[in-house]
Amino acid sequence: MPNPQSTAKIAGHPLHPMLVPFPIAFFVGTLAADLAYLHYGDPFWFRAGLWLVGAGVVMALLAALAGITDLLGDPRIRALSIVWVHFLGNLLAVLIEAFNWYRRYDIGADAVRPTGLILSVVAVLILLVTGWLGWEMVYRRRVAVADEIPVS
């Protein structure tokens, strides 16, 4: 039986795994900027964190569109319980970071200490788990892995 296939793809390459590194990097960068802001007190680090969390939310929404397209496109993907934990965990992380972004935009630099930092830490910890599950789907369950490599 062939592997479960990605529905959202370009030239046979699945979009979801191409997009997910961006929000992960942006959210980890937000945490790093928070730590730098708390240590140095330089407003640059607050602004950097504000932009990073905002960019992370936008890119997470794009990655989610590709992921949901894959989820709806192949019933074998929907049948995997690990997929649902991955999906719900990522949804929670993005909701946390969207709230984090809103608070920073609304309150300013005071939103970082301590709530913004705590939200950043929680989101990154969730992403560690959901990222592990994502790789589990690819490497063990072979979701979106090509059945054959075409010879050119």
N, C-alpha and C positions, 0 to 999 in steps of 0.2 A: 504494500500500500504506500502511496506517495506521502511525503511529509505534509503537514498542514501548511497552507500557503498564505502569504500576505496578500491582501487585496489592494492596499495602497502601495504602489510601487512605480518606479520609473525605470524603464529598460531592464525590467526583471529584478531590480534592486529594491528591497523593502524600505519605505520611507521612515517608519517608526524608529528603527535602530539608528538611522542616520540623524534623526532630530533629537533624541533623548540626551545625548552628551551636552547639548547647549544648556537646557535648564539645570542639569546637574552641576555643571561648571559655574553657572551664574549663582545658584543657591549656595554652593560651597564658598564662592567668592564673597557672597553677602556675609556669611559667617566670619570669614577672614577680615573683611572690612569692619564688621562690628567689633571684633577683638582689637583691631588696630585703633579704631575710634576710642574705645574704652581705655586703651593703654596711652595713646598720645593726646587725645582730646582735640585733634585737628579736624575741623569741619569738613575737610576734603574727604575723609574716610566715611563720614555720614553721607555725603552726596554720592560717593562711589557705591555705598551699600544701597542707597535709594534706587540708583540706576540699575544696579545688578539685580536686585529683587524684582524690579519692574520688568526688566528684560527676561528674567527667568520665568515669570508668570506668562508673558506673551509667548515665549518659545515652548513652554509646557503645554499651553493650549493648542499650539500647532502640532506638537508631538501627540497630544491626546486625540486630536482629530484623526491622525493616521492610525493610532492604536485602536480607536473605536471602529474605524473602517475595517481594520483587520478582524476585530472581534465579531463584527456583524457579518463579515464576508465568508467565513469558513466555520461551519458548525463544529468541526473537530477542535477548533481553538476555544470556542465557548464551552465545550465539554470538559476542559481542563480546570480543575478547581484552583490550581496555582495561578491561573490567569485572573481569576476574580480577586484573589488576595492582592496580586500585583496592581490591578486596576483600582481597587478601593484604597489601597495604601497610597498610590500616586495621587488619587483624587484628594485624599486627606492632606497630603503634603502641599499640594497646590493651593488648596483652600487656606491652609495655615499661612502660606507665603503671600497669598493675595490679601489676607487680613493684615499681615505684617507690612506689606506695601502700603495699604490704605492708612494704617496708623502713622507710618513715617511721613507720608504725604500730608496728613491732617495735623499731626502734632509737631512734627519736626524732630530735631535731634534728641529731644527728651524721650522719644519713643524707643530709643535703642536700649536705654538702661532702665530696668533689667528685662522688660517684656520682649523687646525686639531681639535681644540676644537669645533669650529662652526659646522664642519661636523659631529662630534660625537653627539652633541646636536640635530642636525636636524635628524640624523638617529634614535636616541632613541625616539624622538617625533613621528616620522613616525611609529616606532614599537609599540608605545602605541596605536595608532589608528588601525593598522593592527592586533595587538593582540586582541584588543576588537572585531574586526570583526571576527577573528578566533573563539573566544569563542561564539560569536553570532551564527555562523554557527553550532557549536557543540550543544550548549544548547537550541537554539530556532529552528533551522532548522534541527537538528538531523543528520547532515552529519557525516557519519562514526560511528554512534552510533549503537550498536548491537540491533537488533529487539527483540531478546529473549536472556536471559541469560541461557546458558546450565547448567543443574544440573548435578553435578558429583557424 
